[in-house]
Amino acid sequence: WLYFKLNSDKPWMCRSANLFLEEYLNESMSVLEYGCGRSTIFFSRRSKNVYSVETDRTWFGRVKSLTENETNIELKLVPYESSDYVQQFPHESFDVIINDGKYRDLVALDALQTLKKGGCLVIDNAERYLVSGLNLPLNNYIKTNGSQVEIANWDQFESLTMAWRSTWYTDGVSATLIMQKT
């Protein structure tokens, strides 16, 4: 927690994942973010534009007030219950997709089409949804506690991304998975 206190300008992800993203991002990239927050400003300062989708009205209002001076951010509030949360963007529209909000299984499947070839999909807390081989508290949580639809969606995602380059970053409590589309 000390890292996050001392680095309030960084996303709430594993330190090593943040270090990778700081090096990887550049001002020509477009970022799609599911789940806005302090990461929204982090991405906006390192990319061409950020399209961020949020479900929580109160949190959306806080982030909107923090980002009102940022000209390359578009925030969208979508009700939690809405299937419109996972937006239908044109194929290969984004260089980076951040999956750190609701409906992560649907976002992951949508990213198969929406992410540009060579782009990165970032799934925070990925150990809950995918087999990591890491010894973390919430390993494979969805496999034992999720709905049949969620489990099937994650199984489908895993089978369709087997050839993608995948790197797990962990702080010993949770993990961030960064996958590069091939």
C-alpha positions in Angstrom: 0.0 0.0 0.0 3.0 2.3 0.6 3.8 2.2 -3.1 0.3 3.5 -4.0 0.5 6.2 -1.3 3.8 7.4 -2.6 2.8 7.1 -6.2 -0.7 8.6 -6.3 -0.2 9.4 -10.1 0.0 5.7 -11.0 -2.7 3.2 -11.7 -3.8 0.9 -8.9 -2.0 -2.0 -10.5 1.2 -4.0 -9.7 4.2 -1.7 -9.7 6.0 -3.8 -12.3 3.0 -3.6 -14.6 3.0 0.2 -14.2 6.7 0.3 -15.1 6.0 -1.7 -18.2 3.2 0.6 -19.2 5.3 3.8 -18.6 7.8 2.4 -21.1 5.4 1.0 -23.6 2.9 3.8 -24.0 3.5 6.7 -26.4 1.7 9.8 -27.7 0.4 8.1 -30.9 -1.6 5.4 -29.1 -5.3 5.2 -28.4 -6.4 3.7 -25.1 -9.7 2.1 -24.2 -10.2 1.8 -20.5 -13.0 -0.1 -18.7 -13.1 1.2 -15.2 -11.9 4.8 -14.8 -9.8 6.3 -12.0 -6.4 7.7 -11.4 -5.2 5.5 -14.2 -7.3 7.6 -16.6 -5.0 10.6 -16.1 -1.9 8.3 -16.2 -2.9 7.0 -19.6 -4.0 10.4 -20.9 -0.5 11.9 -20.2 1.1 9.1 -22.1 -1.1 8.5 -25.1 -3.0 10.3 -27.9 -6.4 9.8 -26.4 -8.3 7.8 -23.7 -11.8 6.5 -24.0 -13.0 5.5 -20.5 -16.2 3.7 -19.6 -17.5 3.6 -16.0 -20.6 2.1 -14.3 -20.6 3.8 -10.9 -22.2 7.2 -11.0 -20.5 8.6 -7.9 -17.1 7.5 -8.9 -17.7 8.7 -12.5 -18.5 12.2 -11.0 -15.2 12.2 -9.0 -13.1 11.2 -11.9 -14.9 13.6 -14.3 -14.0 16.5 -11.9 -10.4 15.4 -11.7 -10.0 15.1 -15.5 -11.9 18.2 -16.7 -8.7 19.9 -17.8 -7.5 16.9 -19.8 -8.5 17.4 -23.4 -7.7 13.9 -24.7 -10.1 12.0 -22.3 -13.6 11.0 -23.2 -15.5 9.6 -20.2 -18.7 7.6 -20.6 -21.1 6.6 -17.8 -23.0 3.4 -18.5 -25.4 1.9 -15.9 -24.0 -1.2 -14.2 -27.0 -3.4 -15.4 -26.6 -2.3 -19.0 -25.2 -4.7 -21.6 -24.1 -1.6 -23.4 -21.2 -1.4 -21.0 -19.1 -3.4 -23.4 -19.1 -1.0 -26.3 -19.0 -2.1 -29.9 -16.1 -0.2 -31.4 -14.7 -0.7 -34.9 -12.3 -3.6 -35.4 -8.7 -2.9 -34.4 -9.4 0.6 -33.0 -7.2 0.7 -29.9 -3.5 0.1 -29.2 -4.2 -0.6 -25.5 -7.3 -1.9 -23.7 -7.4 -1.7 -19.9 -9.8 -4.3 -18.4 -10.3 -3.1 -14.8 -14.1 -2.7 -14.5 -17.3 -4.7 -14.6 -18.0 -7.6 -17.0 -14.4 -8.4 -17.5 -15.2 -11.6 -19.3 -17.2 -9.7 -22.0 -14.6 -6.9 -22.2 -11.9 -9.6 -22.8 -13.9 -11.2 -25.6 -14.6 -7.9 -27.2 -10.9 -7.0 -27.1 -10.2 -9.9 -29.5 -11.7 -7.7 -32.2 -11.2 -4.2 -30.9 -7.5 -4.4 -30.1 -5.1 -3.7 -32.9 -2.7 -6.4 -33.9 0.4 -5.9 -31.8 -1.6 -4.0 -29.2 -1.7 -4.8 -25.5 -4.7 -6.0 -23.4 -4.2 -5.3 -19.7 -6.3 -7.4 -17.3 -6.0 -6.3 -13.7 -6.6 -8.9 -11.0 -6.4 -11.5 -13.7 -5.6 -14.3 -11.3 -9.2 -14.3 -10.3 -10.3 -15.2 -13.9 -7.5 -17.0 -15.6 -5.0 -19.7 -14.6 -1.8 -18.0 -13.6 0.3 -20.6 -11.9 0.9 -18.0 -9.2 0.1 -18.7 -5.5 -2.2 -15.8 -4.8 -5.2 -15.5 -2.4 -7.9 -15.3 -5.1 -6.5 -17.7 -7.7 -9.2 -18.9 -10.0 -12.0 -17.3 -8.0 -14.4 -17.2 -11.0 -13.7 -20.9 -11.8 -15.2 -21.9 -8.5 -17.6 -19.0 -7.7 -18.6 -17.5 -11.1 -21.7 -18.1 -13.2 -21.6 -20.8 -16.0 -21.6 -18.0 -18.5 -18.6 -16.3 -17.0 -16.7 -19.5 -16.8 -17.5 -20.3 -20.4 -16.5 -16.8 -21.6 -13.1 -17.1 -19.8 -12.6 -20.6 -21.2 -13.3 -19.3 -24.7 -11.0 -16.3 -24.2 -8.2 -18.5 -23.1 -8.5 -20.8 -26.1 -8.6 -17.9 -28.5 -5.5 -16.1 -27.0 -3.2 -19.1 -26.6 -0.8 -17.7 -29.2 -0.7 -14.2 -27.6 2.4 -13.2 -25.7 1.4 -13.0 -22.1 3.3 -11.6 -19.1 2.1 -11.8 -15.5 3.0 -9.1 -13.1 2.4 -9.6 -9.4 2.9 -7.9 -6.0 2.3 -11.2 -4.1 -1.3 -10.4 -3.4 -2.8 -9.8 -6.9 -1.7 -9.9 -10.5 -1.9 -7.9 -13.6 -1.8 -9.7 -16.9 -0.5 -7.9 -20.0 -1.2 -9.7 -23.3 0.1 -8.7 -26.7 -2.2 -9.6 -29.6 -0.5 -11.6 -32.4 
